[in-house]
Amino acid sequence: MGGIFVNIAGLDKVEANYARSERPFKNEGVARHPGDRGMQAIADAIVKAVPQPDSWPSPATELAGANTLARPEIFSTIACPVL
């Protein structure tokens, strides 16, 4: 099983990605973590990097009871450094 590296280097250069840009925090460690915008930027990078095979079942198939929601073969370890 392989993995997909998602390079999010550079997201730390955008102040709006930090929690401290959204509101004040007493704890500096918390303030340095990604805020909502930063988390969205990380999620967008991951979604962009994960292949979207044409063979995935449709949502109707999922709802019909086919146990394909958990498909470990399409997920790999993704290394995401903290901003």
C-alpha positions as CSV (number, residue, x, y, z in Angstrom):
1,M,0.0,0.0,0.0
2,G,1.4,3.4,-0.9
3,G,0.8,6.9,0.3
4,I,0.1,10.3,-0.9
5,F,2.3,13.2,0.3
6,V,0.3,16.4,0.5
7,N,2.6,19.4,0.6
8,I,1.0,22.1,2.7
9,A,4.2,24.1,3.0
10,G,3.4,27.7,2.4
11,L,0.1,27.7,4.3
12,D,2.0,28.9,7.3
13,K,2.9,32.1,5.4
14,V,-0.7,33.2,5.3
15,E,-1.7,34.8,8.6
16,A,-5.4,34.2,7.9
17,N,-4.8,30.5,8.2
18,Y,-4.0,30.8,11.9
19,A,-6.6,30.5,14.7
20,R,-5.2,33.8,16.2
21,S,-6.5,35.6,13.1
22,E,-10.0,34.6,13.9
23,R,-10.1,35.6,17.6
24,P,-7.8,36.1,20.6
25,F,-6.5,33.1,22.5
26,K,-4.9,33.2,25.9
27,N,-2.8,30.1,25.0
28,E,-0.2,30.9,22.4
29,G,0.0,27.3,21.4
30,V,-3.6,27.2,20.5
31,A,-3.3,30.5,18.6
32,R,-0.6,29.0,16.5
33,H,-2.7,26.1,15.3
34,P,-4.8,26.4,12.1
35,G,-8.1,28.1,12.4
36,D,-11.1,27.5,10.3
37,R,-9.5,29.0,7.2
38,G,-6.3,27.0,7.7
39,M,-8.2,23.8,8.3
40,Q,-10.2,24.4,5.1
41,A,-6.9,25.1,3.2
42,I,-5.5,21.8,4.5
43,A,-8.7,19.9,3.5
44,D,-8.7,21.4,0.1
45,A,-5.1,20.3,-0.5
46,I,-5.9,16.8,0.6
47,V,-9.0,16.5,-1.6
48,K,-7.1,17.9,-4.5
49,A,-4.3,15.2,-4.0
50,V,-6.6,12.2,-3.6
51,P,-7.4,10.5,-6.9
52,Q,-11.1,10.4,-7.8
53,P,-11.6,7.1,-9.6
54,D,-14.5,6.9,-12.0
55,S,-15.3,3.4,-10.5
56,W,-16.5,4.7,-7.1
57,P,-20.1,3.7,-6.5
58,S,-22.7,6.4,-6.7
59,P,-24.3,7.8,-3.5
60,A,-27.4,5.9,-4.3
61,T,-25.5,2.6,-4.1
62,E,-24.0,3.7,-0.8
63,L,-27.5,4.4,0.6
64,A,-28.8,1.0,-0.7
65,G,-26.7,-0.8,1.9
66,A,-23.5,-1.6,-0.1
67,N,-20.8,-1.5,2.5
68,T,-18.4,0.6,0.5
69,L,-18.3,3.7,2.7
70,A,-15.2,2.4,4.4
71,R,-12.7,1.9,1.6
72,P,-9.3,1.7,3.2
73,E,-7.6,1.0,-0.2
74,I,-8.2,4.6,-1.2
75,F,-6.8,6.2,1.9
76,S,-3.2,6.5,2.8
77,T,-1.1,8.1,5.4
78,I,-1.0,11.8,4.8
79,A,1.8,13.8,6.4
80,C,0.6,17.3,7.5
81,P,3.0,19.4,9.5
82,V,1.4,21.8,12.0
83,L,1.4,25.4,10.7
